[in-house]
Amino acid sequence: MNFFDGHQHSTSYRQEQSALLEISTSIIQGSAIGPASYVVNTGDLTAGTPGNSLRKYVITPDSNSDSRTPELQKIETWAQTNNLKLNRAKTVETVFTDGNRRRQDGAR
């Protein structure tokens, strides 16, 4: 009845194999249905600040730059609620600037 129930996993390493353990995650990495289940599971994940956008990335305009940390905290809370984990080690900030615009101090 539920695709995500009853899955187990074991790990093999150097001719050793661990015991089978139940998997309680909602997205099984490496499975054929993994990408589709990700889309379904993230259907309720939205940006928390008006003006911000959330696709594969959190897109924050300069006017909302102080909302970056709360947005990541919201995603982390959402992930925990959905039995997932935000990997902070793979989370980076990238700032895009318009090279044709002058900065307020007059420098280019």
SELOMAR-302376 format. One line per 4 residues: number of its first residue (from 1); for each residue y, z, x of N, C-alpha, C, CB. Coordinates in Angstrom, 1 decimal. Glycine has a CB too. Layout:
// residues N
NUM> Y/Z/X/Y/Z/X/Y/Z/X/Y/Z/X ~ ...
END
This chain:
// residues 108
1> -1.2/0.0/0.8/0.0/0.0/0.0/1.3/0.0/0.9/0.0/1.2/-0.9 ~ 1.3/0.7/2.0/2.4/0.8/2.8/2.0/0.2/4.2/3.0/2.2/2.9 ~ 2.6/-0.8/4.6/2.3/-1.5/5.9/2.4/-0.5/7.1/3.1/-2.7/6.2 ~ 3.4/0.4/7.0/3.7/1.3/8.1/2.8/2.6/8.2/5.1/1.7/8.0
5> 1.9/2.7/7.2/1.0/3.9/7.2/-0.2/3.6/8.0/0.7/4.4/5.8 ~ -0.8/4.6/8.7/-2.1/4.5/9.3/-2.2/3.8/10.6/-3.0/3.9/8.4 ~ -1.0/3.6/11.3/-1.1/2.9/12.6/-1.3/3.9/13.7/0.2/2.1/12.8 ~ -2.1/3.5/14.7/-2.3/4.3/15.9/-2.1/3.6/17.2/-3.8/4.8/15.8
9> -1.9/4.3/18.2/-1.6/3.7/19.5/-2.3/4.5/20.6/-0.1/3.7/19.8 ~ -2.8/3.8/21.7/-3.3/4.4/22.9/-2.7/3.6/24.0/-4.8/4.5/22.9 ~ -2.7/4.3/25.2/-2.2/3.6/26.4/-3.3/3.6/27.4/-1.0/4.4/27.0 ~ -3.4/2.4/28.1/-4.4/2.2/29.2/-3.6/2.1/30.5/-5.3/1.0/29.0
13> -4.1/2.8/31.5/-3.4/2.8/32.8/-4.5/3.1/33.9/-2.2/3.8/32.9 ~ -4.7/2.2/34.8/-5.7/2.4/35.9/-7.0/2.8/35.4/-5.1/3.4/36.9 ~ -7.6/2.1/34.6/-8.9/2.4/34.0/-9.0/3.7/33.2/-10.0/2.4/35.1 ~ -7.9/4.3/32.9/-7.8/5.5/32.0/-7.2/5.1/30.7/-7.0/6.6/32.7
17> -7.7/5.7/29.6/-7.2/5.4/28.3/-6.9/6.7/27.6/-8.2/4.5/27.5 ~ -5.7/6.8/27.0/-5.4/8.0/26.2/-6.1/8.0/24.9/-3.9/8.1/26.1 ~ -6.1/9.1/24.3/-6.6/9.2/22.9/-5.7/8.5/21.9/-6.8/10.7/22.5 ~ -6.2/8.1/20.8/-5.4/7.4/19.8/-4.5/8.5/19.1/-6.3/6.7/18.7
21> -3.3/8.1/18.9/-2.3/9.0/18.2/-1.6/8.2/17.1/-1.2/9.6/19.2 ~ -1.3/8.8/16.0/-0.6/8.2/14.9/0.8/7.7/15.3/-0.6/9.1/13.7 ~ 1.2/6.6/14.8/2.5/6.1/15.0/3.3/6.3/13.7/2.5/4.6/15.4 ~ 4.4/7.0/13.9/5.2/7.3/12.6/6.5/6.5/12.6/5.5/8.8/12.6
25> 6.7/5.6/13.5/7.9/4.8/13.5/7.9/3.7/12.4/8.1/4.2/14.9 ~ 9.1/3.3/12.0/9.1/2.3/11.0/9.1/0.8/11.6/10.3/2.5/10.2 ~ 9.3/0.7/12.9/9.3/-0.6/13.5/8.3/-0.5/14.7/10.7/-1.0/14.0 ~ 7.3/-1.4/14.6/6.2/-1.4/15.7/6.6/-2.4/16.7/4.8/-1.6/15.1
29> 7.0/-2.0/17.9/7.4/-3.0/18.9/6.3/-3.9/19.3/8.0/-2.2/20.2 ~ 6.5/-5.2/19.4/5.5/-6.1/19.8/4.7/-6.7/18.7/4.6/-5.5/20.8 ~ 4.9/-6.1/17.5/4.1/-6.7/16.3/4.8/-7.9/15.8/3.9/-5.6/15.2 ~ 4.0/-8.8/15.1/4.6/-10.0/14.5/5.6/-9.7/13.4/3.5/-10.9/14.0
33> 5.4/-8.6/12.7/6.3/-8.2/11.7/7.5/-7.3/12.1/5.6/-7.4/10.6 ~ 7.5/-7.0/13.4/8.6/-6.1/14.0/10.0/-6.6/13.7/8.4/-6.0/15.4 ~ 10.3/-7.9/14.0/11.7/-8.3/13.8/12.1/-8.3/12.3/11.8/-9.8/14.3 ~ 11.2/-8.7/11.4/11.5/-8.6/10.0/11.7/-7.2/9.5/10.4/-9.3/9.2
37> 10.8/-6.3/10.0/11.0/-4.9/9.6/12.3/-4.3/10.1/9.7/-4.0/10.1 ~ 12.7/-4.7/11.3/14.0/-4.3/11.8/15.1/-4.7/10.9/14.3/-4.9/13.2 ~ 15.1/-5.9/10.4/16.1/-6.4/9.5/16.1/-5.6/8.2/15.9/-7.9/9.2 ~ 15.0/-5.3/7.7/14.8/-4.5/6.4/15.3/-3.1/6.7/13.4/-4.5/5.9
41> 14.9/-2.5/7.8/15.3/-1.1/8.1/16.7/-0.9/8.3/14.5/-0.6/9.2 ~ 17.4/-1.9/8.9/18.8/-1.8/9.2/19.7/-2.2/8.1/19.1/-2.5/10.5 ~ 19.2/-2.6/7.0/20.0/-3.0/5.8/21.1/-2.1/5.4/19.1/-3.4/4.7 ~ 20.8/-0.8/5.6/21.8/0.2/5.1/22.7/0.8/6.3/21.1/1.4/4.5
45> 22.6/0.2/7.5/23.4/0.6/8.6/24.7/-0.2/8.6/22.6/0.3/9.9 ~ 25.8/0.6/8.4/27.1/0.0/8.3/28.1/0.7/9.2/27.7/0.0/6.9 ~ 29.2/0.1/9.6/30.2/0.7/10.4/30.9/1.8/9.6/31.3/-0.3/10.8 ~ 31.3/2.9/10.2/31.8/4.1/9.6/33.3/4.0/9.4/31.4/5.3/10.3
49> 34.0/3.2/10.2/35.5/3.1/10.2/35.9/1.8/9.6/36.0/3.3/11.6 ~ 36.8/1.9/8.6/37.4/0.6/8.0/38.0/-0.2/9.1/38.4/0.9/6.9 ~ 37.8/-1.5/9.1/38.3/-2.4/10.2/37.3/-2.7/11.3/39.5/-1.8/10.8 ~ 36.3/-1.8/11.4/35.2/-2.0/12.4/34.1/-2.9/11.8/34.6/-0.7/12.9
53> 33.4/-3.5/12.6/32.3/-4.4/12.1/31.0/-4.0/12.9/32.6/-5.9/12.3 ~ 29.9/-4.2/12.2/28.6/-3.9/12.9/27.6/-5.0/12.6/28.0/-2.5/12.4 ~ 27.3/-5.7/13.6/26.2/-6.7/13.5/25.2/-6.3/14.5/26.8/-8.2/13.9 ~ 24.9/-7.0/15.5/24.1/-6.5/16.6/24.8/-5.6/17.5/23.4/-7.7/17.4
57> 26.1/-5.7/17.4/27.0/-4.9/18.3/28.0/-4.2/17.3/27.8/-5.8/19.3 ~ 28.6/-3.1/17.8/29.7/-2.5/17.1/31.0/-3.2/17.6/29.8/-0.9/17.3 ~ 31.7/-3.8/16.7/32.9/-4.5/17.0/34.1/-3.7/16.6/33.0/-5.9/16.4 ~ 34.9/-3.2/17.5/36.0/-2.3/17.2/37.3/-2.9/17.7/35.8/-0.9/17.9
61> 38.2/-3.2/16.8/39.5/-3.7/17.2/40.3/-2.6/18.0/40.3/-4.2/16.0 ~ 41.3/-3.0/18.8/42.1/-2.1/19.5/42.7/-1.0/18.7/43.2/-2.9/20.3 ~ 43.1/-1.4/17.5/43.7/-0.4/16.6/42.7/0.7/16.2/44.2/-1.1/15.3 ~ 41.4/0.5/16.4/40.4/1.6/16.0/39.7/2.1/17.3/39.4/1.0/15.1
65> 40.3/1.9/18.5/39.6/2.2/19.7/39.2/3.7/19.8/40.5/2.0/20.9 ~ 39.8/4.6/19.0/39.4/6.0/19.0/38.2/6.2/18.2/40.6/6.9/18.6 ~ 37.7/5.2/17.5/36.5/5.4/16.6/35.2/5.0/17.3/36.7/4.5/15.4 ~ 35.3/4.6/18.6/34.1/4.2/19.3/33.0/5.3/19.3/34.4/3.8/20.7
69> 33.4/6.5/19.7/32.4/7.6/19.8/31.9/8.0/18.5/33.1/8.8/20.5 ~ 32.7/8.2/17.4/32.2/8.5/16.1/31.2/7.4/15.6/33.3/8.7/15.1 ~ 31.5/6.1/15.9/30.6/5.0/15.5/29.2/5.2/16.1/31.2/3.6/15.8 ~ 29.2/5.4/17.4/27.9/5.6/18.1/27.2/6.9/17.6/28.1/5.8/19.6
73> 27.9/7.9/17.3/27.3/9.1/16.7/26.7/8.8/15.3/28.3/10.3/16.6 ~ 27.4/8.0/14.5/26.9/7.6/13.2/25.6/6.8/13.4/28.0/6.8/12.4 ~ 25.6/5.9/14.3/24.4/5.1/14.5/23.2/6.0/15.0/24.7/4.0/15.6 ~ 23.5/6.9/15.9/22.5/7.8/16.4/21.9/8.7/15.2/23.0/8.7/17.5
77> 22.8/9.2/14.4/22.3/9.9/13.2/21.5/9.1/12.3/23.5/10.5/12.4 ~ 22.0/7.8/12.0/21.2/6.9/11.2/19.8/6.7/11.8/22.0/5.6/11.0 ~ 19.8/6.4/13.1/18.5/6.2/13.7/17.5/7.4/13.6/18.7/5.9/15.2 ~ 18.0/8.6/13.8/17.2/9.8/13.6/16.7/9.9/12.2/18.0/11.0/14.0
81> 17.5/9.6/11.2/17.1/9.7/9.8/16.0/8.7/9.5/18.4/9.4/8.9 ~ 16.0/7.5/10.2/15.1/6.5/10.0/13.9/6.5/11.0/15.8/5.1/10.0 ~ 13.7/7.7/11.7/12.7/7.8/12.6/12.7/6.9/13.8/11.3/7.7/11.9 ~ 14.0/6.6/14.2/14.2/5.8/15.4/15.1/6.6/16.4/15.0/4.4/15.0
85> 15.3/6.0/17.6/16.1/6.6/18.6/17.1/5.6/19.2/15.2/7.3/19.6 ~ 18.3/5.9/19.3/19.3/5.1/20.0/19.1/5.4/21.5/20.8/5.4/19.6 ~ 18.8/4.3/22.2/18.6/4.5/23.7/20.0/4.4/24.4/17.6/3.4/24.2 ~ 20.6/5.6/24.7/21.9/5.6/25.3/21.9/5.0/26.6/22.3/7.1/25.4
89> 20.8/5.0/27.3/20.7/4.3/28.7/20.9/2.8/28.6/19.4/4.6/29.3 ~ 20.7/2.2/27.4/20.9/0.8/27.2/22.1/0.5/26.4/19.7/0.2/26.5 ~ 22.9/1.5/26.2/24.2/1.4/25.4/25.4/1.3/26.3/24.3/2.6/24.4 ~ 26.1/0.2/26.3/27.2/0.0/27.2/28.4/-0.4/26.3/26.9/-1.0/28.2
93> 29.6/-0.2/26.9/30.8/-0.7/26.3/31.4/-1.9/27.0/31.9/0.5/26.3 ~ 31.7/-2.9/26.3/32.3/-4.1/26.9/33.6/-4.3/26.2/31.4/-5.4/26.7 ~ 34.7/-4.5/27.0/36.0/-4.7/26.5/36.4/-6.1/26.7/37.0/-3.7/27.1 ~ 36.8/-6.8/25.7/37.3/-8.2/25.8/38.8/-8.2/25.6/36.6/-9.1/24.7
97> 39.4/-8.9/26.5/40.9/-9.0/26.4/41.3/-10.5/26.3/41.6/-8.3/27.6 ~ 42.5/-10.7/25.8/43.0/-12.0/25.7/43.9/-12.3/26.9/43.8/-12.3/24.3 ~ 43.4/-13.1/27.8/44.1/-13.3/29.1/45.4/-14.0/28.9/43.3/-14.1/30.0 ~ 45.6/-14.6/27.7/46.9/-15.4/27.4/48.0/-14.5/26.9/46.6/-16.5/26.4
101> 47.7/-13.2/26.6/48.7/-12.3/26.1/49.2/-11.4/27.2/48.1/-11.4/24.9 ~ 50.5/-11.1/27.1/51.1/-10.2/28.1/50.8/-8.8/27.6/52.6/-10.5/28.2 ~ 50.6/-8.0/28.7/50.4/-6.5/28.4/51.8/-6.0/28.1/49.8/-5.8/29.6 ~ 51.9/-4.8/27.4/53.2/-4.3/27.0/54.1/-4.0/28.2/52.9/-3.0/26.3
105> 53.5/-3.7/29.4/54.3/-3.4/30.6/54.8/-4.7/31.3/53.5/-2.6/31.6 ~ 54.5/-5.8/30.7/55.0/-7.1/31.2/54.1/-7.8/32.2/56.4/-6.9/31.8 ~ 53.1/-7.1/32.7/52.2/-7.6/33.7/51.2/-8.6/33.0/51.4/-6.5/34.4 ~ 50.6/-9.5/33.8/49.6/-10.4/33.2/48.3/-10.1/33.7/50.0/-11.8/33.6
END
